[in-house]
Amino acid sequence: MKQTIGVSTDMDINLQSFCADEYEVREYLQKPFNLDGFTYASNGHYAVRTKLNDAYSELPEDKRESLSKSLTEYFNDLEDKTYQALPKLPELTFSDCADCMGSGFMEKQECFECNGDGELILSSGHNDYEVECYSCSGHGEIKRRNTEVKCECCNGEKKIIDIHKNSIELSGCKISNVYLQKFKDLKNIMYSYKGKYQFAIKFDGGFGVIMGITN
């Protein structure tokens, strides 16, 4: 759904577009949520905060304390920052999906060696040792090409947008152009480098935070 935000603007922002996708294990990030009198949307790498919208639910009780502390730290001083206009962003570039090698099809199966545990127990005759399974690199799953199952990584599109390859430098710190593209159409968008690989975003009706790239 779309939420109308802003102090004196009729612009709509699709908060859902800033949320995590269906594969995110933290399910509470898959939709906007209310916390401490604001509405948030985040995928874990960036977040936006707008005025409270009662159409969204409060964050689950067991997540409130930790998220409240983190989000307060990220957003508490954004109004005091000095902002500048966002430069024109380059077009995104695409690469072959590494998971399916550009085929668009890949199936994950339980590892045949560790039976999905990701670890093996080896015995020397004197002691038992837990070691990471080499066949699945500790993931418990192996990937096999399949002509019927769409690759989860690229959703069958064969191409992906590489976060690191699509990075630019702002204020001496690298930031993903993929993330910036999410924000660029917000009305009167401006940015400020917060330090500690964090960028503050200001737009009509709200604020955002984007994590920079550390390597």
Residue pairs with C-beta under 8 A, 6 or more apart in sequence:
1 16
1 55
2 12
2 13
2 14
2 15
3 12
3 13
3 15
3 32
3 39
3 50
3 53
3 55
4 10
4 11
4 12
5 11
5 12
5 13
5 50
5 51
5 204
5 205
5 206
6 187
6 204
6 205
6 206
7 204
7 205
8 204
9 187
9 204
9 205
11 186
11 187
11 204
11 205
13 48
13 50
13 186
13 205
13 206
15 32
15 39
15 41
15 48
15 50
15 56
16 31
16 32
16 41
17 41
17 182
18 32
18 41
18 42
18 43
18 46
18 47
18 48
18 182
19 29
19 30
19 31
19 32
19 41
19 42
19 43
20 26
20 29
20 30
20 42
20 43
20 44
21 30
21 43
22 30
23 152
24 30
24 43
24 44
26 44
28 59
28 60
28 63
29 42
29 43
29 44
31 41
31 56
32 39
32 40
32 41
32 53
32 56
33 39
33 40
33 41
33 56
33 57
33 58
33 59
34 40
34 52
34 53
34 54
34 56
34 57
34 58
34 59
35 58
35 59
35 64
35 67
35 68
35 71
36 68
36 71
36 72
37 52
38 49
38 50
38 51
38 52
39 49
39 50
39 51
39 52
39 53
39 56
40 47
40 48
40 49
40 71
41 47
41 48
42 48
45 176
45 179
45 210
45 211
46 179
46 182
46 183
46 208
46 209
46 210
46 211
47 71
47 74
47 75
47 208
47 209
48 183
48 201
48 206
48 207
48 208
49 71
49 75
49 206
49 207
49 208
50 205
50 206
51 205
51 206
58 64
59 67
74 198
74 209
75 207
75 209
78 192
78 200
78 202
78 207
78 209
79 207
81 192
81 194
81 200
81 202
82 192
83 190
83 191
83 192
83 200
83 202
84 190
84 191
84 192
85 190
86 180
86 183
86 184
86 189
86 190
86 191
87 170
89 168
89 177
89 180
89 181
89 184
90 168
90 177
92 161
92 166
92 177
92 178
92 181
93 161
93 162
93 165
93 166
94 159
94 160
94 161
95 159
95 160
95 161
95 162
95 165
96 102
96 158
96 159
96 160
97 104
97 151
97 153
97 154
97 157
97 158
97 159
97 160
98 153
98 160
99 106
99 143
99 151
99 152
99 153
99 154
100 106
100 143
100 145
100 151
100 153
100 154
100 158
101 145
102 158
102 159
103 145
103 151
103 158
104 150
104 151
104 154
104 156
104 157
104 158
105 145
105 146
105 147
105 148
105 149
105 150
105 151
105 156
106 143
106 144
106 145
106 146
106 149
106 150
106 151
106 152
106 153
107 143
107 144
107 145
107 146
107 149
108 141
108 142
108 143
108 144
108 152
109 141
109 142
109 143
109 144
110 116
110 140
110 141
110 142
111 118
111 133
111 135
111 136
111 139
111 140
111 141
111 142
112 135
112 142
113 120
113 133
113 134
113 135
113 136
114 120
114 133
114 135
114 136
114 140
116 140
116 141
117 133
117 140
118 132
118 133
118 136
118 138
118 139
118 140
119 130
119 131
119 132
119 133
119 138
120 130
120 131
120 132
120 133
121 128
121 129
121 130
121 131
122 128
122 129
122 131
123 129
132 138
133 140
135 142
136 142
150 156
153 160
154 160
161 178
163 176
163 178
163 179
163 213
164 176
164 213
166 176
166 177
166 178
167 174
167 175
167 176
167 177
167 213
168 174
168 175
168 177
168 180
169 175
170 191
170 193
170 199
171 193
171 199
172 193
173 193
173 197
173 199
173 212
173 213
174 212
174 213
175 199
175 210
175 212
175 213
176 210
176 213
179 210
179 211
180 210
183 189
183 201
183 203
183 208
183 210
186 201
186 203
186 204
186 206
187 203
187 204
187 205
188 202
188 203
188 204
189 201
189 202
189 203
190 201
190 202
190 203
191 199
191 200
191 201
191 202
192 199
192 200
192 202
193 199
193 200
194 200
194 209
197 211
197 212
197 213
197 214
198 209
198 210
198 211
198 212
199 209
199 210
199 211
199 212
200 207
200 208
200 209
201 207
201 208
201 209
201 210
202 208
